[in-house]
């Protein structure tokens, strides 16, 4: 069993619905979804290009997948996540849009957001005690020889290279693509997702994701609202 602490919109949110149809799987129910019909991009192509992110589900990672450390259990993780979430405030993601990181497309921020960077770093630190040390095989899967010095330091200290100053908020939508396919897939992604991104997206909860066994699809175990209960009632 592995856990991850992430952001994903609530079920039935327009963005969650758009992502479930694009990826072909609902991350809450685990059920398959029918891919959308999009101009210039066949359903079979969408299925092929979304095979990798489909398993992980629609999310932005804050605390990368981890096995529980010795002495930790799910009940204590849930308790601490509930208390932590109550101390943190929701974050408005201004400028979230379809974009490319290397050869992968996803939803990325068009401008820096110190609030989300702070939230991500706080989660990494607060829950590191729940993380079992990485095995040799897990370290090798990260291709440490390809990491920069800060990324390798993060991998050794926090179990993931892309945290702290190396963190970049993103919600992955494709696997690696060929450059010749960039324009066509970007056009299709924007046509599908732009209507769900008209209003700013708010990180109003943290999601605990679970992988029941190695290679199994990740699903949402539970959502944990950010902010004090009294503040949420006023809002």
C-alpha positions as a Python dict, from the first residue, in 0.01 Angstrom:
ca = {
    (1, 'X'): (0, 0, 0),
    (2, 'X'): (126, 346, -90),
    (3, 'X'): (-21, 686, -10),
    (4, 'X'): (19, 1030, -168),
    (5, 'X'): (-102, 1375, -64),
    (6, 'X'): (-228, 1571, -361),
    (7, 'X'): (-474, 1824, -491),
    (8, 'X'): (-764, 1721, -712),
    (9, 'X'): (-1095, 1903, -758),
    (10, 'X'): (-1400, 1757, -582),
    (11, 'X'): (-1610, 1500, -764),
    (12, 'X'): (-1862, 1660, -1002),
    (13, 'X'): (-1651, 1977, -1028),
    (14, 'X'): (-1638, 2084, -1397),
    (15, 'X'): (-1261, 2048, -1404),
    (16, 'X'): (-1276, 1703, -1241),
    (17, 'X'): (-1536, 1596, -1496),
    (18, 'X'): (-1331, 1726, -1790),
    (19, 'X'): (-1020, 1549, -1661),
    (20, 'X'): (-1200, 1219, -1599),
    (21, 'X'): (-1326, 1215, -1957),
    (22, 'X'): (-990, 1316, -2103),
    (23, 'X'): (-794, 1057, -1902),
    (24, 'X'): (-1063, 792, -1936),
    (25, 'X'): (-1095, 722, -1563),
    (26, 'X'): (-1269, 878, -1266),
    (27, 'X'): (-1016, 911, -986),
    (28, 'X'): (-1289, 898, -719),
    (29, 'X'): (-1483, 592, -832),
    (30, 'X'): (-1206, 425, -1031),
    (31, 'X'): (-1458, 366, -1310),
    (32, 'X'): (-1370, 404, -1677),
    (33, 'X'): (-1496, 714, -1860),
    (34, 'X'): (-1557, 760, -2230),
    (35, 'X'): (-1300, 982, -2400),
    (36, 'X'): (-1436, 1300, -2561),
    (37, 'X'): (-1476, 1344, -2935),
    (38, 'X'): (-1236, 1623, -3032),
    (39, 'X'): (-1159, 1773, -3369),
    (40, 'X'): (-833, 1647, -3514),
    (41, 'X'): (-767, 1391, -3241),
    (42, 'X'): (-912, 1041, -3249),
    (43, 'X'): (-1041, 866, -2940),
    (44, 'X'): (-781, 590, -2986),
    (45, 'X'): (-506, 854, -2986),
    (46, 'X'): (-634, 1007, -2664),
    (47, 'X'): (-640, 662, -2504),
    (48, 'X'): (-280, 600, -2614),
    (49, 'X'): (-141, 936, -2501),
    (50, 'X'): (-318, 922, -2164),
    (51, 'X'): (-220, 566, -2068),
    (52, 'X'): (46, 678, -1818),
    (53, 'X'): (-142, 959, -1637),
    (54, 'X'): (-461, 749, -1637),
    (55, 'X'): (-315, 516, -1373),
    (56, 'X'): (-218, 801, -1144),
    (57, 'X'): (-542, 993, -1196),
    (58, 'X'): (-597, 1366, -1224),
    (59, 'X'): (-396, 1539, -952),
    (60, 'X'): (-115, 1771, -855),
    (61, 'X'): (137, 1599, -630),
    (62, 'X'): (241, 1758, -301),
    (63, 'X'): (372, 1453, -115),
    (64, 'X'): (481, 1189, -366),
    (65, 'X'): (371, 825, -320),
    (66, 'X'): (521, 667, -9),
    (67, 'X'): (499, 351, 197),
    (68, 'X'): (420, 401, 564),
    (69, 'X'): (717, 407, 798),
    (70, 'X'): (754, 151, 1074),
    (71, 'X'): (508, 227, 1354),
    (72, 'X'): (286, 453, 1141),
    (73, 'X'): (-66, 357, 1038),
    (74, 'X'): (-345, 488, 821),
    (75, 'X'): (-553, 612, 1113),
    (76, 'X'): (-273, 836, 1242),
    (77, 'X'): (-202, 963, 890),
    (78, 'X'): (-568, 1057, 846),
    (79, 'X'): (-579, 1226, 1185),
    (80, 'X'): (-270, 1435, 1118),
    (81, 'X'): (-389, 1524, 768),
    (82, 'X'): (-721, 1644, 908),
    (83, 'X'): (-548, 1862, 1169),
    (84, 'X'): (-292, 1993, 920),
    (85, 'X'): (-560, 2084, 663),
    (86, 'X'): (-753, 2276, 926),
    (87, 'X'): (-449, 2497, 990),
    (88, 'X'): (-385, 2584, 624),
    (89, 'X'): (-581, 2831, 412),
    (90, 'X'): (-724, 2765, 63),
    (91, 'X'): (-509, 2877, -229),
    (92, 'X'): (-640, 3045, -544),
    (93, 'X'): (-458, 2928, -857),
    (94, 'X'): (-451, 3230, -1087),
    (95, 'X'): (-355, 3153, -1446),
    (96, 'X'): (-390, 2774, -1449),
    (97, 'X'): (-386, 2671, -1815),
    (98, 'X'): (-287, 2400, -2060),
    (99, 'X'): (88, 2405, -2106),
    (100, 'X'): (390, 2188, -2174),
    (101, 'X'): (675, 2077, -1949),
    (102, 'X'): (936, 1918, -2169),
    (103, 'X'): (753, 1665, -2385),
    (104, 'X'): (451, 1627, -2153),
    (105, 'X'): (134, 1837, -2145),
    (106, 'X'): (-62, 1926, -1838),
    (107, 'X'): (-222, 2213, -1651),
    (108, 'X'): (46, 2453, -1530),
    (109, 'X'): (58, 2797, -1373),
    (110, 'X'): (137, 3087, -1605),
    (111, 'X'): (282, 3292, -1319),
    (112, 'X'): (451, 3215, -985),
    (113, 'X'): (226, 3137, -689),
    (114, 'X'): (417, 3163, -357),
    (115, 'X'): (111, 3042, -166),
    (116, 'X'): (99, 2705, -342),
    (117, 'X'): (477, 2667, -315),
    (118, 'X'): (449, 2725, 61),
    (119, 'X'): (164, 2476, 91),
    (120, 'X'): (360, 2211, -101),
    (121, 'X'): (676, 2258, 107),
    (122, 'X'): (477, 2250, 432),
    (123, 'X'): (315, 1918, 334),
    (124, 'X'): (648, 1761, 242),
    (125, 'X'): (793, 1856, 580),
    (126, 'X'): (489, 1784, 796),
    (127, 'X'): (434, 1430, 669),
    (128, 'X'): (787, 1309, 617),
    (129, 'X'): (772, 1111, 939),
    (130, 'X'): (507, 889, 781),
    (131, 'X'): (733, 801, 486),
    (132, 'X'): (935, 480, 489),
    (133, 'X'): (1289, 519, 353),
    (134, 'X'): (1325, 455, -18),
    (135, 'X'): (1451, 115, -123),
    (136, 'X'): (1744, 81, -363),
    (137, 'X'): (1499, -10, -639),
    (138, 'X'): (1287, 298, -569),
    (139, 'X'): (1595, 520, -586),
    (140, 'X'): (1704, 360, -913),
    (141, 'X'): (1360, 425, -1066),
    (142, 'X'): (1425, 796, -1018),
    (143, 'X'): (1734, 780, -1245),
    (144, 'X'): (1954, 961, -991),
    (145, 'X'): (2235, 999, -1244),
    (146, 'X'): (2014, 1239, -1441),
    (147, 'X'): (1925, 1462, -1147),
    (148, 'X'): (2082, 1796, -1066),
    (149, 'X'): (2263, 1835, -733),
    (150, 'X'): (1961, 2002, -562),
    (151, 'X'): (1726, 1736, -701),
    (152, 'X'): (1949, 1455, -578),
    (153, 'X'): (1966, 1619, -236),
    (154, 'X'): (1586, 1636, -229),
    (155, 'X'): (1562, 1269, -326),
    (156, 'X'): (1794, 1173, -42),
    (157, 'X'): (1633, 1399, 219),
    (158, 'X'): (1264, 1401, 122),
    (159, 'X'): (1220, 1094, -99),
    (160, 'X'): (1141, 1292, -415),
    (161, 'X'): (1360, 1516, -634),
    (162, 'X'): (1101, 1778, -730),
    (163, 'X'): (1017, 1936, -396),
    (164, 'X'): (1106, 2260, -215),
    (165, 'X'): (1283, 2495, -459),
    (166, 'X'): (1250, 2234, -737),
    (167, 'X'): (870, 2212, -702),
    (168, 'X'): (653, 2325, -993),
    (169, 'X'): (276, 2292, -965),
    (170, 'X'): (137, 2082, -1251),
    (171, 'X'): (-147, 1841, -1326),
    (172, 'X'): (-28, 1589, -1584),
    (173, 'X'): (-254, 1515, -1882),
    (174, 'X'): (-35, 1316, -2124),
    (175, 'X'): (261, 1088, -2140),
    (176, 'X'): (573, 1188, -2337),
    (177, 'X'): (488, 1311, -2687),
    (178, 'X'): (671, 1355, -3015),
    (179, 'X'): (737, 1716, -3109),
    (180, 'X'): (542, 1676, -3432),
    (181, 'X'): (229, 1606, -3228),
    (182, 'X'): (256, 1908, -2996),
    (183, 'X'): (39, 2155, -3193),
    (184, 'X'): (-245, 1914, -3261),
    (185, 'X'): (-266, 1780, -2907),
    (186, 'X'): (-232, 2123, -2750),
    (187, 'X'): (-521, 2250, -2963),
    (188, 'X'): (-738, 1955, -2856),
    (189, 'X'): (-646, 1998, -2489),
    (190, 'X'): (-733, 2367, -2492),
    (191, 'X'): (-1064, 2303, -2665),
    (192, 'X'): (-1151, 2044, -2400),
    (193, 'X'): (-1020, 2214, -2083),
    (194, 'X'): (-1049, 2590, -2142),
    (195, 'X'): (-1425, 2599, -2061),
    (196, 'X'): (-1350, 2447, -1718),
    (197, 'X'): (-1073, 2702, -1652),
    (198, 'X'): (-1269, 3024, -1709),
    (199, 'X'): (-1291, 3087, -1334),
    (200, 'X'): (-982, 3057, -1109),
    (201, 'X'): (-933, 2712, -960),
    (202, 'X'): (-917, 2703, -581),
    (203, 'X'): (-724, 2447, -380),
    (204, 'X'): (-989, 2410, -112),
    (205, 'X'): (-895, 2058, -1),
    (206, 'X'): (-613, 1809, 14),
    (207, 'X'): (-671, 1461, -125),
    (208, 'X'): (-524, 1146, 18),
    (209, 'X'): (-459, 909, -273),
    (210, 'X'): (-400, 537, -231),
    (211, 'X'): (-236, 267, -441),
    (212, 'X'): (-352, -65, -296),
    (213, 'X'): (-65, -260, -455),
    (214, 'X'): (231, -179, -676),
    (215, 'X'): (107, -89, -1024),
    (216, 'X'): (-259, -55, -924),
    (217, 'X'): (-447, 261, -1023),
    (218, 'X'): (-440, 542, -769),
    (219, 'X'): (-778, 650, -632),
    (220, 'X'): (-893, 916, -388),
    (221, 'X'): (-925, 777, -38),
    (222, 'X'): (-1055, 1099, 122),
    (223, 'X'): (-1073, 1478, 85),
    (224, 'X'): (-964, 1709, 366),
    (225, 'X'): (-1093, 2069, 352),
    (226, 'X'): (-845, 2349, 405),
    (227, 'X'): (-910, 2619, 664),
    (228, 'X'): (-1084, 2637, 997),
    (229, 'X'): (-1444, 2512, 1006),
    (230, 'X'): (-1570, 2853, 1117),
    (231, 'X'): (-1392, 3022, 824),
    (232, 'X'): (-1539, 2773, 576),
    (233, 'X'): (-1889, 2834, 711),
    (234, 'X'): (-1847, 3210, 672),
    (235, 'X'): (-1714, 3164, 316),
}
